[in-house]
Amino acid sequence: CFQISCQGATSITTFAVFLCDKIEPALHRAVYERTAKAIAEDMQGKFPDFQGNRANLEVSILRYLAEQENFEYFKEYLRFPKQFCQSYIETRVRSYCLDGNRRLEKFLDSSLNLLYGNILKAVSFSTQIVKDRKDREDKVSLWLDEFCRELTEVINLPRSDLKGIEHQEVTDIEFLSSVMAEALDDLKNRLRKEFADADMSSFARQPHTILAEHFSGCWEQCPFCGAVCTNTMRNHDGDHQLVFHRPQALTGFKWHETNYLVIDICSSLVASDCQFRFDGGPWFPYKTYRNAGPPVSTWNILPDPSMQAYWKWFVSHFRTQLEALYNGKFQGKGEIPEEWQRVTK
C-alpha cells in the first residue's frame, strides 16, 4: 500500500489495486475448480459411456478395445484394469475439451463470467450495507467484512489477508464501488486472454479425476482369470464376486505338466474334478478352492458354465499373441473350439 501511495495513487486506487491483487489468484483457482466440475457433469450428461454404473463403462471400454483391435491395449486392460479405465476416461475428456471447437476455453469463459458476476454483486451489496450504516466510522473495515462474507461460497478470500487496507482513508464509498468495478473488469479481461491459450495441465484437480470417482468401487481381480470384482464399494464387506468369469488363458494359466493354455472359466472349473496350484505350491481341488487361503479364499465363485462370446472372439482372434505372451499353446485340453472361431466382432 505504501509503495502504491508513493507512486501518487489515491487511497481508493490503492485499495482497489491491493484488493484485486488478492482476488486474482483466488479467482483463477475458483475458475479452474468450477470448470473441472462443469466438464465432468457435461460429459456425464452427453456420453453414454458415463451415464450408467461401472459395468456400463466396462462395456464401453470393451467395445472400444474391440474396435481398436490392438493387442497391446488389451494387455494393459487385462493386467491393470483400474489404470486403463482412468486412462480411457482421461483420453475421452482431453479429446472432448481440446477439439477444434475450443471447448475448454468456452468452459473457462463461462465459469469466469459467472464468478465475475458474483464478485460484482458482492461489491454492490457491501457498498449498500455501508451506505446504510451511518453509525459506523470504520467504513472500509465494514465494507471488507461484508465483501468477504458475500464471497464465502464463491472464492477463497480470507478476511485476514486484507488487514493491510482496512485503515485506508476512504470516505466516498460510491466512488470506491465504481473504481472496484473498473479494476475487476480489467482483471476479467486479463484472465480471459490467459484462458485462450489454456490446456489441461492448469487444473489442480483434473476433470477426468472427478469423472472417474463416479466409477470407483472394488478393483480386486480374480486370482484365476483376472476379471474385476463388481462390488461398487471399496473395502466392501464379504467376498469378492462377479457375474462372468473369463478363460484362464487370459492370465497365462496352463494345464499341469503341459504347455497347454486353459480356455475354461473359473466358474465351470469349480464344478469339475480339476485341481490347481500357484507357483509350484500344493495342489487344491477347484471344488474346495477356498482351502488354498488368500487371495482365492476371499472370492465367491459360483458354479456357472456361462461364458461371454466376447472372450471367445478375443481368444480366437489374438491366439498367436496370447501364445507368445505366455509361452504356451492352444492345443490338447486347451484346443480352441471351432464354434469360438465363428464368433464375429
N, C-alpha and C positions, 0 to 999 in steps of 0.2 A: 504493500500500500504506500509506504514511504517513497519507494522508487517511482511509482506511477505519479504520485503527487509532485515529486521533484521535476518531472517532465512537463509540468504545467497543467495537469489534468484537474478537473473539478472533483469535488468529493463524490458526486453522483457517478461520474465516469469511472473513477477509481473503484467504486462499489461494484459497478456493472462488469468491469473488466475482471476483477478478482472473482466475483461470483461465477461468471461464465467459464473462467479457467477451472473452477472446481466442478462445474456442471459437465463440461465437455467429456472427461474420461468416464464419468458415471453414465452419461447419456450413450456414449459409444458402447459401453458394456451392455446396457439395457437393450439397445437396438439389436445387438447380436443374440442376446438371450431370447428376446421375444421372437426374432426371426427364426431361430432354430426350432422353437416350438411350432411356429406357424407353418414351416416347411413340413415338419413331421405330420401335423394334423392334415395339411392339404394332401399329402401323398397317401395318407391312410384313407382319405375320402375318395381319392381318384383311382388308386391302383388296386385291382382285385387281389394281388399278392398280399397286401397288408390289411385287408378288410376283415379277415377271419382270425382264427387262432393259429398256433404254430403248426398244427397239422396241415392247415390250408397253405401256409407259407412253404412247408416242405414239398407239397405237391407242385407249387410254382417253381421251386428250385429244381426238382427232378425233371420237370418239363423243360426248363432252361438247359439243364445238363444234356438231355436227350437231343435238343435242337443243336447244341454246340458240337456234340459227338467228339469231345476232346477227352481222351483218357486221363490226361494229367489233371483236369478239373475234377473228374470223378474220383481220382485217387485222393486229392486233397479233401473232397467232401466226405469220403468214406473214413478217412483217418482223423480228420479234425472238423467234425460237423458244426460245432459252435462257431469256430473261426470262419468257416466257409459261409455260414449263414450271415454273420456280421459283415463279411466282405461283400456278399451278394447285395445286402441292403445298402451298404456304402456305395457300391457301384451304381445302383439304381438312383440313389439320391444325387450323386455327382452328375450323372448324365441328365437328370431332370433339371437341376439347378444351373448347369453350365452349358446348356444347349444354345442354339442360335437365338433364342427368344429373350436372352438376358434376364432369365427368371430370377436369379439370385439378386441382381440389382433392384428389380421390382419389389421383391420381398423386403429387402433392406429399406428401400424408399418408403414403402407402406408403413413399416414399423417406426421409421424416423418421423414421418408425418403425424402419426398417432401420438407418440411420446412428446413431440414438439408441441402439439396442441394441448396436451395435459400440462406441460410446463407453463405455457402462456396463460392457461386458466388459473394456475397457482399464483402467477404474478398478479393477475386481475383480482383474484379472491383476497390475497394478502393486502393489496392496496386498499380494497374496500373496507376490510376489517380495521386497518389502521386509521383510515379517514373517519370511521365511526367512533373511534376511541379518543375523545377529546381530553380524557383524564390522564393519558399516558404521555410522559415526556420522552421516554426511550423508544421513539417510533421505529427506528431502524431495527433494534433488537426484537421488537414485537413483530415487525414485518418478516424478519428472518424466521422467527418461531413458527408463524403461520405458514410461510412458504415451505419450510422443511416438512411440516406436519402434512400438508396437502400432497407432497410428493412421496410420502412413505411407501405407497404401493406402486410408484412409477419408476423412480430411480433411487439408488443408494447414495444419499447425500446427507451425511451426519451433520447435525447442527453444530457439533463441537468443532468441525473443520472451518467454521465461518466466524470464529471469535475475532479474527483479525479485522473485520469490517463492521462489527456490531456497534462500535462507538463513533462511526463516521457522522459528521455533522450534515445530515440530510433532513431538510425541513419540507421540501416540496415533493411529497410522496407521489403526486400525479406525474410529475416530470420524471421521477425515478422509474415509474411504470413504463413510460414511453421509451426511455433510454434502454431499459432491460429488454423490451420488445425488439428494439433495433439490434441490440447486441446478440440476442437469441437468433434473430433472422440470419445474421452473419455466420453464426455458429452452425446453423442448419445447412446453409449453402456450402460451408467448408466440408462438413461431413458428407453431404451428397456427392461432392466431387470425389471424395475418397472412396465412396461406395461404388462408384462407376468402374473402378479397377479391382474390386474385391474378389477374392477367391475363397475356397472353403477353409483355408488354413487360419483364417482370422477368428473362427469360432472357438471359444473356450470350451463349450460343450457342444459337440457336433450334432446336427440333425439326425444323422444315421444312428447315433448312440441312443437318442431319445426314442427313435422308432424301434430299435432293437429291444429296448426294455419292455415293449408290449409283448414280446415273444420270448420272455425269459421262462425259466422253469428248470426241470431237471435235464442235465445233458449227459448223464451216465450212459455208457454204451454197453450193449450185451457183450459179455466176455467171449461168446462163441461167434456171433455173426456181425457185431458192431452196430446194430440198429440202436437208435436212441430211445431212451425211456420217454414215454408220452405223458408223464405226470407234469402238470402245469405249475407245480410248486417246487421251488428249490429247497433242498434239505427236507423233503417230504417224509412223513411217517410211512411205515410199511414198506413192502417190497417194490422194486422197480418192475415195470411191466410195459408191454407194448402190444399193438394189435397184430402186426405182421412181422415175423422174423424173416431173415434173408438167407440165401445159400451161404454156408460157412466158407466157401471158397473165397468170398469177398474179404476175409481176414487171413486167408492162407492156410486154413485147416486141411490136413491130409489124412487119408486112411492109414492106420497103423502098418508100419514096415513096408509102405509103398510110397510112390511119388504121386499118387492119385489125389487130386483136389476133391474136397467134399462138396457136392452140389445139394445135399439135403439141408433142410432148415431145422433149427433147434427144436421148434415145436412139434415136428414129426419124430425127431430123434428121441425125445423124452418118452415117447410111447413105444420105442423099439428096444431091442436087447443089446444095442451097441454100447460101447464104452468110450471114454475119453480120458486124456490126461494133459497136463500143462507142463511144458519144458522138461520132459523126462521124469516127471513126478509119478506118484502111484496112479493106477487105473481106477476109474469110478464108472459104474453103470449110469447112463443118462437118466434112467428112471429114478435114481436116487442122487441126482446131481448136487443137491444141497449138502450132501456129506463131504463134498470137496472144500467146503468152507468159503470164506470171502475170496473173490467178489461174486462167484456164481451163486452162493447161498443167499445173497440179497435180492435175487431175481425170482419172480413168479412166472415160470414158463409153463403154460398150459398146453396139453396135447392138442394140436391142431395142424392138419396137413395143408391148410390154405397157403398158397404162395402167390405173391403178386406177379402178374405177367411181365411187369416192368423189369424185374430182376432176371427173368428167363431171357428176355431180349438182351439185357446187358451182358449176361454171361456168354450168350451165343455170339453177340456182336464183338465183344472185346476178349474173346477166348485167347488169342495169341498174346495179347498184352498181359493178361492175368497169369498165364503160364510163365511168361518171362519174369514178371514181378515176384512171383512166389516160387520160382524154380520147380514147378510141378506140371502135371499133365491132366487133362480131362479125359482119362481113359479108365478102363476097368470099372470099378464101383463108382468112378467119377465121370463116366461117359455122359455127355450132354444128350438128353433125349431129342429125337427128331422133331417132336412137336414144339420144343422150345425154339428150334431154328426157324419155325414157320411164323413165330410172333414178329409182326412188323412194328416199326417205330410208331 
